Amino acid sequence: MPGYAIAQLYDVDLNAGIVEYLERIDSTLAPFGGKFLVHAGLQSVQEGPANAAAIVIEFPDYQAALDWYQSPAYQAILPLRTENASGIAILAQDCGENHVATDILQGRVVQG
């Protein structure tokens, strides 16, 4: 089941640090089978800050997403992003092909 790295970035300063981050991130994804599904581009913000950019990276599984994020190669470039953009980053597991919204209620506490 796939895993995902999901980010919502705000106030990105397109300076030399971000350029270097963008030039180096692809090589950190390759060993873990990561690929961009969404990387800013054409987006229509329906709620929240209008200057946000959504990013979704797919991995073969959740463990690969964790391993990528914790890898020395990614950790080496992470400050280039965090020092030049605000936002959130989440690692998540695919919910499965037949998932319906109420599945989350089965024996789980929804965090608010």
PyMOL CGO cylinders between C-alpha atoms (Angstrom):
from pymol import cmd
from pymol.cgo import CYLINDER

trace = [
    CYLINDER, 0.00, 0.00, 0.00, 1.51, 3.36, -0.99, 0.3, 1, 1, 1, 1, 1, 1,
    CYLINDER, 1.51, 3.36, -0.99, 2.76, 5.97, 1.44, 0.3, 1, 1, 1, 1, 1, 1,
    CYLINDER, 2.76, 5.97, 1.44, 2.80, 9.69, 0.89, 0.3, 1, 1, 1, 1, 1, 1,
    CYLINDER, 2.80, 9.69, 0.89, 4.72, 12.77, 1.89, 0.3, 1, 1, 1, 1, 1, 1,
    CYLINDER, 4.72, 12.77, 1.89, 2.31, 15.68, 1.87, 0.3, 1, 1, 1, 1, 1, 1,
    CYLINDER, 2.31, 15.68, 1.87, 3.28, 19.30, 2.34, 0.3, 1, 1, 1, 1, 1, 1,
    CYLINDER, 3.28, 19.30, 2.34, 1.41, 22.57, 2.35, 0.3, 1, 1, 1, 1, 1, 1,
    CYLINDER, 1.41, 22.57, 2.35, 3.92, 25.39, 1.99, 0.3, 1, 1, 1, 1, 1, 1,
    CYLINDER, 3.92, 25.39, 1.99, 3.33, 29.09, 2.55, 0.3, 1, 1, 1, 1, 1, 1,
    CYLINDER, 3.33, 29.09, 2.55, 5.45, 32.17, 2.09, 0.3, 1, 1, 1, 1, 1, 1,
    CYLINDER, 5.45, 32.17, 2.09, 8.09, 30.42, 0.03, 0.3, 1, 1, 1, 1, 1, 1,
    CYLINDER, 8.09, 30.42, 0.03, 11.09, 32.66, -0.54, 0.3, 1, 1, 1, 1, 1, 1,
    CYLINDER, 11.09, 32.66, -0.54, 12.40, 31.66, -3.97, 0.3, 1, 1, 1, 1, 1, 1,
    CYLINDER, 12.40, 31.66, -3.97, 16.01, 32.35, -3.14, 0.3, 1, 1, 1, 1, 1, 1,
    CYLINDER, 16.01, 32.35, -3.14, 19.25, 30.41, -3.69, 0.3, 1, 1, 1, 1, 1, 1,
    CYLINDER, 19.25, 30.41, -3.69, 18.44, 28.06, -0.77, 0.3, 1, 1, 1, 1, 1, 1,
    CYLINDER, 18.44, 28.06, -0.77, 15.13, 26.94, -2.26, 0.3, 1, 1, 1, 1, 1, 1,
    CYLINDER, 15.13, 26.94, -2.26, 16.70, 26.61, -5.70, 0.3, 1, 1, 1, 1, 1, 1,
    CYLINDER, 16.70, 26.61, -5.70, 19.37, 24.32, -4.23, 0.3, 1, 1, 1, 1, 1, 1,
    CYLINDER, 19.37, 24.32, -4.23, 16.67, 22.31, -2.40, 0.3, 1, 1, 1, 1, 1, 1,
    CYLINDER, 16.67, 22.31, -2.40, 14.75, 21.84, -5.66, 0.3, 1, 1, 1, 1, 1, 1,
    CYLINDER, 14.75, 21.84, -5.66, 17.93, 20.87, -7.52, 0.3, 1, 1, 1, 1, 1, 1,
    CYLINDER, 17.93, 20.87, -7.52, 18.78, 18.20, -4.93, 0.3, 1, 1, 1, 1, 1, 1,
    CYLINDER, 18.78, 18.20, -4.93, 15.44, 16.70, -3.81, 0.3, 1, 1, 1, 1, 1, 1,
    CYLINDER, 15.44, 16.70, -3.81, 14.92, 14.36, -6.79, 0.3, 1, 1, 1, 1, 1, 1,
    CYLINDER, 14.92, 14.36, -6.79, 18.12, 12.47, -6.04, 0.3, 1, 1, 1, 1, 1, 1,
    CYLINDER, 18.12, 12.47, -6.04, 16.93, 11.91, -2.45, 0.3, 1, 1, 1, 1, 1, 1,
    CYLINDER, 16.93, 11.91, -2.45, 13.63, 10.43, -3.66, 0.3, 1, 1, 1, 1, 1, 1,
    CYLINDER, 13.63, 10.43, -3.66, 15.03, 7.95, -6.17, 0.3, 1, 1, 1, 1, 1, 1,
    CYLINDER, 15.03, 7.95, -6.17, 16.52, 5.40, -3.71, 0.3, 1, 1, 1, 1, 1, 1,
    CYLINDER, 16.52, 5.40, -3.71, 13.13, 5.15, -1.95, 0.3, 1, 1, 1, 1, 1, 1,
    CYLINDER, 13.13, 5.15, -1.95, 10.95, 4.96, -5.06, 0.3, 1, 1, 1, 1, 1, 1,
    CYLINDER, 10.95, 4.96, -5.06, 9.46, 8.42, -4.47, 0.3, 1, 1, 1, 1, 1, 1,
    CYLINDER, 9.46, 8.42, -4.47, 7.79, 10.42, -7.21, 0.3, 1, 1, 1, 1, 1, 1,
    CYLINDER, 7.79, 10.42, -7.21, 5.93, 13.71, -7.29, 0.3, 1, 1, 1, 1, 1, 1,
    CYLINDER, 5.93, 13.71, -7.29, 2.18, 13.45, -7.84, 0.3, 1, 1, 1, 1, 1, 1,
    CYLINDER, 2.18, 13.45, -7.84, 1.49, 17.13, -7.10, 0.3, 1, 1, 1, 1, 1, 1,
    CYLINDER, 1.49, 17.13, -7.10, 4.14, 19.83, -6.99, 0.3, 1, 1, 1, 1, 1, 1,
    CYLINDER, 4.14, 19.83, -6.99, 2.56, 23.27, -6.87, 0.3, 1, 1, 1, 1, 1, 1,
    CYLINDER, 2.56, 23.27, -6.87, 1.61, 23.92, -10.51, 0.3, 1, 1, 1, 1, 1, 1,
    CYLINDER, 1.61, 23.92, -10.51, -2.00, 24.71, -11.37, 0.3, 1, 1, 1, 1, 1, 1,
    CYLINDER, -2.00, 24.71, -11.37, -3.95, 24.82, -8.12, 0.3, 1, 1, 1, 1, 1, 1,
    CYLINDER, -3.95, 24.82, -8.12, -7.19, 26.46, -7.09, 0.3, 1, 1, 1, 1, 1, 1,
    CYLINDER, -7.19, 26.46, -7.09, -7.21, 27.33, -3.40, 0.3, 1, 1, 1, 1, 1, 1,
    CYLINDER, -7.21, 27.33, -3.40, -10.73, 26.79, -2.08, 0.3, 1, 1, 1, 1, 1, 1,
    CYLINDER, -10.73, 26.79, -2.08, -10.02, 27.41, 1.63, 0.3, 1, 1, 1, 1, 1, 1,
    CYLINDER, -10.02, 27.41, 1.63, -7.14, 28.83, 3.61, 0.3, 1, 1, 1, 1, 1, 1,
    CYLINDER, -7.14, 28.83, 3.61, -4.28, 31.11, 2.63, 0.3, 1, 1, 1, 1, 1, 1,
    CYLINDER, -4.28, 31.11, 2.63, -4.10, 31.87, -1.07, 0.3, 1, 1, 1, 1, 1, 1,
    CYLINDER, -4.10, 31.87, -1.07, -0.31, 31.75, -1.14, 0.3, 1, 1, 1, 1, 1, 1,
    CYLINDER, -0.31, 31.75, -1.14, -0.11, 28.05, -0.25, 0.3, 1, 1, 1, 1, 1, 1,
    CYLINDER, -0.11, 28.05, -0.25, 1.37, 25.40, -2.53, 0.3, 1, 1, 1, 1, 1, 1,
    CYLINDER, 1.37, 25.40, -2.53, 0.40, 21.73, -2.19, 0.3, 1, 1, 1, 1, 1, 1,
    CYLINDER, 0.40, 21.73, -2.19, 2.98, 18.99, -2.70, 0.3, 1, 1, 1, 1, 1, 1,
    CYLINDER, 2.98, 18.99, -2.70, 2.28, 15.24, -2.72, 0.3, 1, 1, 1, 1, 1, 1,
    CYLINDER, 2.28, 15.24, -2.72, 5.04, 12.66, -3.16, 0.3, 1, 1, 1, 1, 1, 1,
    CYLINDER, 5.04, 12.66, -3.16, 4.12, 8.99, -3.52, 0.3, 1, 1, 1, 1, 1, 1,
    CYLINDER, 4.12, 8.99, -3.52, 6.29, 6.13, -2.23, 0.3, 1, 1, 1, 1, 1, 1,
    CYLINDER, 6.29, 6.13, -2.23, 5.83, 2.37, -2.66, 0.3, 1, 1, 1, 1, 1, 1,
    CYLINDER, 5.83, 2.37, -2.66, 4.81, 2.10, 1.01, 0.3, 1, 1, 1, 1, 1, 1,
    CYLINDER, 4.81, 2.10, 1.01, 4.65, 4.06, 4.25, 0.3, 1, 1, 1, 1, 1, 1,
    CYLINDER, 4.65, 4.06, 4.25, 7.99, 2.72, 5.48, 0.3, 1, 1, 1, 1, 1, 1,
    CYLINDER, 7.99, 2.72, 5.48, 9.71, 4.01, 2.32, 0.3, 1, 1, 1, 1, 1, 1,
    CYLINDER, 9.71, 4.01, 2.32, 8.26, 7.48, 3.01, 0.3, 1, 1, 1, 1, 1, 1,
    CYLINDER, 8.26, 7.48, 3.01, 9.58, 7.36, 6.59, 0.3, 1, 1, 1, 1, 1, 1,
    CYLINDER, 9.58, 7.36, 6.59, 12.97, 6.09, 5.46, 0.3, 1, 1, 1, 1, 1, 1,
    CYLINDER, 12.97, 6.09, 5.46, 13.24, 8.85, 2.84, 0.3, 1, 1, 1, 1, 1, 1,
    CYLINDER, 13.24, 8.85, 2.84, 12.36, 11.62, 5.29, 0.3, 1, 1, 1, 1, 1, 1,
    CYLINDER, 12.36, 11.62, 5.29, 14.83, 10.32, 7.88, 0.3, 1, 1, 1, 1, 1, 1,
    CYLINDER, 14.83, 10.32, 7.88, 17.58, 9.61, 5.34, 0.3, 1, 1, 1, 1, 1, 1,
    CYLINDER, 17.58, 9.61, 5.34, 20.87, 11.50, 5.69, 0.3, 1, 1, 1, 1, 1, 1,
    CYLINDER, 20.87, 11.50, 5.69, 20.49, 12.77, 2.11, 0.3, 1, 1, 1, 1, 1, 1,
    CYLINDER, 20.49, 12.77, 2.11, 17.09, 14.38, 2.78, 0.3, 1, 1, 1, 1, 1, 1,
    CYLINDER, 17.09, 14.38, 2.78, 17.99, 15.61, 6.24, 0.3, 1, 1, 1, 1, 1, 1,
    CYLINDER, 17.99, 15.61, 6.24, 21.00, 17.38, 4.68, 0.3, 1, 1, 1, 1, 1, 1,
    CYLINDER, 21.00, 17.38, 4.68, 18.75, 19.50, 2.43, 0.3, 1, 1, 1, 1, 1, 1,
    CYLINDER, 18.75, 19.50, 2.43, 15.72, 19.87, 4.71, 0.3, 1, 1, 1, 1, 1, 1,
    CYLINDER, 15.72, 19.87, 4.71, 16.99, 23.11, 6.32, 0.3, 1, 1, 1, 1, 1, 1,
    CYLINDER, 16.99, 23.11, 6.32, 17.10, 24.68, 2.85, 0.3, 1, 1, 1, 1, 1, 1,
    CYLINDER, 17.10, 24.68, 2.85, 13.29, 24.35, 2.80, 0.3, 1, 1, 1, 1, 1, 1,
    CYLINDER, 13.29, 24.35, 2.80, 12.44, 24.98, 6.44, 0.3, 1, 1, 1, 1, 1, 1,
    CYLINDER, 12.44, 24.98, 6.44, 14.57, 28.15, 6.58, 0.3, 1, 1, 1, 1, 1, 1,
    CYLINDER, 14.57, 28.15, 6.58, 12.92, 29.55, 3.44, 0.3, 1, 1, 1, 1, 1, 1,
    CYLINDER, 12.92, 29.55, 3.44, 9.26, 28.50, 3.69, 0.3, 1, 1, 1, 1, 1, 1,
    CYLINDER, 9.26, 28.50, 3.69, 6.55, 28.03, 6.29, 0.3, 1, 1, 1, 1, 1, 1,
    CYLINDER, 6.55, 28.03, 6.29, 4.20, 25.10, 6.25, 0.3, 1, 1, 1, 1, 1, 1,
    CYLINDER, 4.20, 25.10, 6.25, 3.37, 21.60, 7.33, 0.3, 1, 1, 1, 1, 1, 1,
    CYLINDER, 3.37, 21.60, 7.33, 4.74, 18.24, 6.27, 0.3, 1, 1, 1, 1, 1, 1,
    CYLINDER, 4.74, 18.24, 6.27, 2.95, 14.95, 6.89, 0.3, 1, 1, 1, 1, 1, 1,
    CYLINDER, 2.95, 14.95, 6.89, 3.82, 11.35, 6.13, 0.3, 1, 1, 1, 1, 1, 1,
    CYLINDER, 3.82, 11.35, 6.13, 0.71, 9.22, 5.61, 0.3, 1, 1, 1, 1, 1, 1,
    CYLINDER, 0.71, 9.22, 5.61, -0.28, 5.72, 4.54, 0.3, 1, 1, 1, 1, 1, 1,
    CYLINDER, -0.28, 5.72, 4.54, -2.73, 5.10, 1.71, 0.3, 1, 1, 1, 1, 1, 1,
    CYLINDER, -2.73, 5.10, 1.71, -6.15, 4.25, 3.16, 0.3, 1, 1, 1, 1, 1, 1,
    CYLINDER, -6.15, 4.25, 3.16, -6.85, 1.45, 0.72, 0.3, 1, 1, 1, 1, 1, 1,
    CYLINDER, -6.85, 1.45, 0.72, -8.94, 0.98, -2.36, 0.3, 1, 1, 1, 1, 1, 1,
    CYLINDER, -8.94, 0.98, -2.36, -12.32, 0.35, -0.69, 0.3, 1, 1, 1, 1, 1, 1,
    CYLINDER, -12.32, 0.35, -0.69, -12.07, 2.94, 2.08, 0.3, 1, 1, 1, 1, 1, 1,
    CYLINDER, -12.07, 2.94, 2.08, -15.14, 5.01, 2.91, 0.3, 1, 1, 1, 1, 1, 1,
    CYLINDER, -15.14, 5.01, 2.91, -15.16, 8.05, 5.19, 0.3, 1, 1, 1, 1, 1, 1,
    CYLINDER, -15.16, 8.05, 5.19, -16.87, 6.29, 8.11, 0.3, 1, 1, 1, 1, 1, 1,
    CYLINDER, -16.87, 6.29, 8.11, -14.10, 3.64, 8.29, 0.3, 1, 1, 1, 1, 1, 1,
    CYLINDER, -14.10, 3.64, 8.29, -12.19, 6.14, 10.42, 0.3, 1, 1, 1, 1, 1, 1,
    CYLINDER, -12.19, 6.14, 10.42, -14.84, 5.78, 13.13, 0.3, 1, 1, 1, 1, 1, 1,
    CYLINDER, -14.84, 5.78, 13.13, -14.25, 2.06, 13.61, 0.3, 1, 1, 1, 1, 1, 1,
    CYLINDER, -14.25, 2.06, 13.61, -12.36, 1.80, 16.90, 0.3, 1, 1, 1, 1, 1, 1,
    CYLINDER, -12.36, 1.80, 16.90, -10.46, 5.06, 16.40, 0.3, 1, 1, 1, 1, 1, 1,
    CYLINDER, -10.46, 5.06, 16.40, -10.45, 8.37, 18.17, 0.3, 1, 1, 1, 1, 1, 1,
    CYLINDER, -10.45, 8.37, 18.17, -10.45, 11.26, 15.75, 0.3, 1, 1, 1, 1, 1, 1,
    CYLINDER, -10.45, 11.26, 15.75, -7.86, 13.84, 16.81, 0.3, 1, 1, 1, 1, 1, 1,
    CYLINDER, -7.86, 13.84, 16.81, -8.97, 17.44, 16.56, 0.3, 1, 1, 1, 1, 1, 1,
]
cmd.load_cgo(trace, "trace")
